[in-house]
Amino acid sequence: MENFRKILVRSLSEGIVQLWRNKFLSITTIGLGALILLLLNFVFAIQFFATNSIDQLEQRADFSVPMRESVDLFELDALKNDLKNFDVSYEILSAEYFEDFSLPQRMHVQFHDLNQVRDVLEIFKKARYAEVVGGWDRTGEQEFSTVVQNLLRLRKTVESAAKILAGLFLAGGILLVINTFRIALFSRRQEVFVARLVGADRAFISGPFVAEGVFLGLISALLAIVIFIFVLREISVLPGAKIFLHLWNDVFSWEILVSGAVGALGAWISVRKYLTGKFGA
């Protein structure tokens, strides 16, 4: 345990020294890493904005089903029991009469999950409930179903695009760190070979490089978050406060953690080839 503590302290201190010693390379890597994370933050922001907008539309998704004047109460109770299997709320509205038109007695259904719209509408069309449901508005049903399907398709597209872009940015970050440490290690490979000659173990040699990678990832993430907050304040189209709270609660902490892990992984992949094999290879 004491040996691990010494290696950890040495790795952190040497990592900071190496970070400062390669100032130009470190600044370039941090800048590019921050740019990647900044773009990723905007991807998450747009995803939240689109999903939140769809959720608000979902909360207002409703459909009115006309009912017969003399409703079969037994079948009406059966219909209500069927609706309990879905995430919907409903109320029966009395008939209303106006000068130019009138509205029949109807069941106003509020959907809380757009994925269930088609199944719920199919229940109303069952032959069993012919004594409950009045004239069926097929045109209104088709228009409503089309809008719902478009919303579901949009949500799926946004979520898929966000996952793909997040994967690309993650891969780009790993490649960036690997490239950075390959450049740095090429000029410092003799130090690694000397350490191997005197019998230093792998953790002692690779520790400072891994620590440097962690620092690069953490600094890039913090810089990207700060820049994103300032830029977000200037974009009036987006609900900045809601997006900030969402990212603060659900994204930023993971972003910092993953960025440090990506930096460590990239550094380890780069230094690993110098820990084995022939000296000078």
C-alpha positions as MATLAB code, in Angstrom:
seq = 'MENFRKILVRSLSEGIVQLWRNKFLSITTIGLGALILLLLNFVFAIQFFATNSIDQLEQRADFSVPMRESVDLFELDALKNDLKNFDVSYEILSAEYFEDFSLPQRMHVQFHDLNQVRDVLEIFKKARYAEVVGGWDRTGEQEFSTVVQNLLRLRKTVESAAKILAGLFLAGGILLVINTFRIALFSRRQEVFVARLVGADRAFISGPFVAEGVFLGLISALLAIVIFIFVLREISVLPGAKIFLHLWNDVFSWEILVSGAVGALGAWISVRKYLTGKFGA';
ca = [
       0.000    0.000    0.000;
       2.845    2.351    0.860;
       4.564    1.512   -2.428;
       1.335    2.276   -4.330;
       1.045    5.633   -2.551;
       4.613    6.553   -3.476;
       4.050    5.607   -7.139;
       0.806    7.600   -7.199;
       2.400   10.714   -5.682;
       5.382   10.465   -8.032;
       3.116    9.924  -11.053;
       1.030   12.992  -10.240;
       4.024   15.244   -9.606;
       5.904   14.019  -12.685;
       2.737   14.281  -14.747;
       2.436   17.970  -13.884;
       6.114   18.512  -14.704;
       5.767   16.782  -18.074;
       2.627   18.764  -18.792;
       4.553   21.986  -18.244;
       7.667   20.764  -20.050;
       5.699   20.117  -23.243;
       3.803   23.407  -23.100;
       3.080   23.795  -26.813;
       1.964   20.192  -27.271;
      -0.103   20.313  -24.069;
      -1.814   23.588  -25.003;
      -2.588   22.285  -28.491;
      -4.022   19.043  -27.121;
      -6.087   20.845  -24.482;
      -7.418   23.268  -27.104;
      -8.433   20.528  -29.526;
      -9.857   18.414  -26.708;
     -11.879   21.369  -25.409;
     -13.199   21.999  -28.931;
     -14.334   18.372  -29.251;
     -16.042   18.493  -25.856;
     -17.589   21.883  -26.619;
     -19.198   20.464  -29.750;
     -20.311   17.429  -27.757;
     -21.955   19.710  -25.183;
     -23.916   21.405  -27.952;
     -25.001   17.996  -29.225;
     -26.324   17.158  -25.753;
     -27.955   20.595  -25.508;
     -29.760   20.232  -28.838;
     -30.798   16.690  -27.931;
     -32.287   17.926  -24.654;
     -34.020   20.838  -26.387;
     -35.573   18.551  -29.012;
     -36.571   15.885  -26.489;
     -38.001   18.471  -24.099;
     -40.021   20.059  -26.898;
     -41.394   16.667  -27.911;
     -42.245   15.890  -24.278;
     -44.220   19.118  -24.034;
     -46.125   18.215  -27.181;
     -46.676   14.739  -25.768;
     -48.275   16.199  -22.654;
     -50.799   17.974  -24.881;
     -51.541   14.951  -27.071;
     -55.253   14.237  -26.776;
     -58.058   12.748  -28.828;
     -61.830   12.996  -28.439;
     -63.946    9.934  -29.127;
     -67.691   10.583  -29.748;
     -70.053    8.452  -27.691;
     -73.604    7.308  -28.317;
     -76.459    9.112  -26.616;
     -77.637    5.936  -24.862;
     -74.405    4.319  -23.751;
     -74.294    0.710  -22.648;
     -72.930    1.222  -19.123;
     -71.672   -2.352  -18.847;
     -69.587   -2.016  -22.007;
     -68.448    1.458  -20.918;
     -67.044   -0.048  -17.707;
     -65.302   -2.718  -19.778;
     -63.786    0.011  -21.966;
     -62.517    1.860  -18.896;
     -60.911   -1.342  -17.614;
     -59.117   -1.799  -20.938;
     -57.810    1.762  -20.777;
     -56.299    1.088  -17.342;
     -53.645   -1.007  -19.096;
     -52.253    2.122  -20.747;
     -50.696    5.349  -19.558;
     -53.678    7.577  -20.361;
     -56.172    9.716  -18.521;
     -59.690   10.424  -19.686;
     -62.906   12.208  -18.853;
     -66.409   12.005  -20.257;
     -67.645   15.370  -21.499;
     -71.333   16.129  -21.813;
     -72.896   17.191  -25.083;
     -72.634   20.897  -25.891;
     -74.883   22.937  -28.156;
     -73.956   26.150  -29.960;
     -75.710   28.369  -32.494;
     -73.999   26.900  -35.542;
     -72.992   23.458  -34.387;
     -73.128   20.992  -31.539;
     -70.729   18.562  -29.890;
     -71.961   15.110  -28.863;
     -71.188   13.412  -25.611;
     -67.565   12.323  -25.904;
     -64.636   10.763  -24.087;
     -61.617   13.049  -24.012;
     -58.443   10.929  -23.839;
     -55.102   12.423  -22.756;
     -52.034   10.400  -23.830;
     -48.946   10.331  -21.613;
     -46.945    7.979  -23.833;
     -47.095    8.525  -27.589;
     -45.937    4.970  -28.244;
     -49.317    3.743  -26.985;
     -51.491    5.924  -29.229;
     -52.075    3.323  -31.929;
     -52.920    0.551  -29.455;
     -55.354    2.763  -27.529;
     -57.171    3.853  -30.683;
     -57.500    0.230  -31.744;
     -59.384   -0.476  -28.504;
     -62.033    2.120  -29.368;
     -62.489    0.529  -32.787;
     -63.286   -2.922  -31.388;
     -66.666   -4.260  -32.428;
     -67.404   -4.963  -28.774;
     -67.642   -1.230  -28.057;
     -69.963   -0.396  -30.946;
     -72.688    0.421  -28.385;
     -70.345    2.892  -26.662;
     -68.457    4.637  -29.443;
     -70.446    6.790  -31.833;
     -69.471    7.849  -35.348;
     -65.730    7.277  -35.795;
     -63.732   10.156  -37.306;
     -61.333    8.223  -39.536;
     -59.862   11.373  -41.090;
     -59.174   12.881  -37.679;
     -57.674    9.591  -36.503;
     -55.316    9.388  -39.507;
     -54.172   12.986  -39.094;
     -53.601   12.508  -35.365;
     -51.723    9.227  -35.919;
     -49.550   10.841  -38.603;
     -48.551   13.692  -36.285;
     -47.757   11.239  -33.490;
     -45.663    9.002  -35.750;
     -43.713   12.014  -37.016;
     -42.982   13.078  -33.436;
     -41.827    9.577  -32.493;
     -39.665    9.387  -35.608;
     -38.125   12.769  -34.801;
     -37.340   11.712  -31.243;
     -35.716    8.480  -32.430;
     -33.664   10.354  -35.038;
     -32.425   12.899  -32.500;
     -31.454   10.206  -29.993;
     -29.669    8.128  -32.648;
     -27.814   11.157  -34.010;
     -26.719   12.147  -30.504;
     -25.372    8.648  -29.797;
     -23.502    8.496  -33.113;
     -21.954   11.938  -32.664;
     -21.019   11.178  -29.055;
     -19.292    7.986  -30.225;
     -17.420    9.855  -32.956;
     -16.282   12.584  -30.577;
     -15.190    9.974  -28.023;
     -13.170    8.117  -30.653;
     -11.708   11.434  -31.829;
     -10.656   12.286  -28.280;
      -8.905    8.941  -27.831;
      -7.086    9.301  -31.159;
      -6.074   12.859  -30.237;
      -4.520   11.747  -26.939;
      -2.810    8.754  -28.553;
      -1.308   10.987  -31.242;
      -0.164   13.518  -28.620;
       1.649   10.929  -26.529;
       3.184    9.216  -29.518;
       4.782   12.518  -30.459;
       5.888   13.156  -26.869;
       7.174    9.614  -26.306;
       9.149    9.548  -29.533;
      11.395   12.293  -28.161;
      11.477   10.815  -24.657;
      11.750    7.134  -25.451;
      15.358    7.030  -24.264;
      14.145    7.968  -20.765;
      11.819    4.958  -20.831;
      14.599    2.638  -22.004;
      16.958    3.859  -19.243;
      14.243    3.293  -16.654;
      13.785   -0.255  -17.961;
      17.539   -0.885  -17.829;
      17.718   -0.001  -14.138;
      14.830   -2.368  -13.364;
      11.903    0.022  -12.908;
       8.528   -1.721  -13.085;
       5.786   -0.799  -15.557;
       3.720    1.218  -13.105;
       6.741    3.352  -12.188;
       7.458    4.106  -15.867;
       3.948    4.535  -17.206;
       2.472    6.297  -14.167;
       3.626    9.838  -15.053;
       2.386    9.495  -18.630;
      -1.011    8.202  -17.510;
      -1.255   11.025  -14.945;
      -0.386   13.548  -17.660;
      -3.160   12.098  -19.827;
      -5.627   12.439  -16.956;
      -4.634   16.082  -16.450;
      -5.024   16.808  -20.163;
      -8.506   15.279  -20.159;
      -9.642   17.064  -16.993;
      -8.375   20.485  -18.096;
      -9.964   20.063  -21.534;
     -13.310   19.137  -19.968;
     -13.301   22.046  -17.501;
     -12.307   24.511  -20.224;
     -15.027   23.192  -22.555;
     -17.660   23.502  -19.818;
     -16.689   27.092  -18.994;
     -16.706   28.147  -22.671;
     -20.006   26.348  -23.265;
     -21.690   28.185  -20.373;
     -20.592   31.581  -21.708;
     -21.660   30.739  -25.270;
     -24.996   29.296  -24.114;
     -25.813   32.602  -22.397;
     -25.606   34.369  -25.764;
     -27.963   31.994  -27.608;
     -31.442   33.307  -26.933;
     -33.158   30.658  -29.099;
     -32.346   27.871  -26.654;
     -33.746   27.648  -23.101;
     -30.352   28.256  -21.509;
     -31.389   27.798  -17.877;
     -33.078   24.439  -18.485;
     -30.215   23.164  -20.632;
     -27.620   24.247  -18.069;
     -29.471   22.513  -15.218;
     -29.842   19.338  -17.277;
     -26.166   19.234  -18.222;
     -25.072   20.219  -14.717;
     -27.099   17.419  -13.128;
     -26.653   14.665  -15.715;
     -23.748   15.382  -18.085;
     -20.907   17.560  -16.778;
     -19.755   15.233  -13.987;
     -19.691   12.270  -16.371;
     -17.970   14.375  -19.010;
     -15.154   15.277  -16.609;
     -14.800   11.660  -15.452;
     -14.821   10.196  -18.977;
     -12.408   12.853  -20.253;
      -9.905   11.931  -17.546;
     -10.385    8.233  -18.349;
      -9.936    8.852  -22.083;
      -6.726   10.768  -21.392;
      -5.420    7.935  -19.228;
      -6.380    5.292  -21.790;
      -4.756    7.173  -24.660;
      -1.556    7.664  -22.674;
      -1.437    3.985  -21.661;
      -1.973    2.789  -25.232;
       0.875    5.049  -26.416;
       3.401    4.136  -23.713;
       2.622    0.419  -23.706;
       4.705   -0.298  -26.822;
       7.810    1.084  -25.103;
       7.409   -1.080  -21.996;
       8.175   -4.328  -23.831;
      10.263   -5.388  -26.783;
      13.799   -4.451  -27.803;
      15.479   -1.324  -26.548;
      15.558    1.439  -29.139;
      12.877   -0.253  -31.266;
];
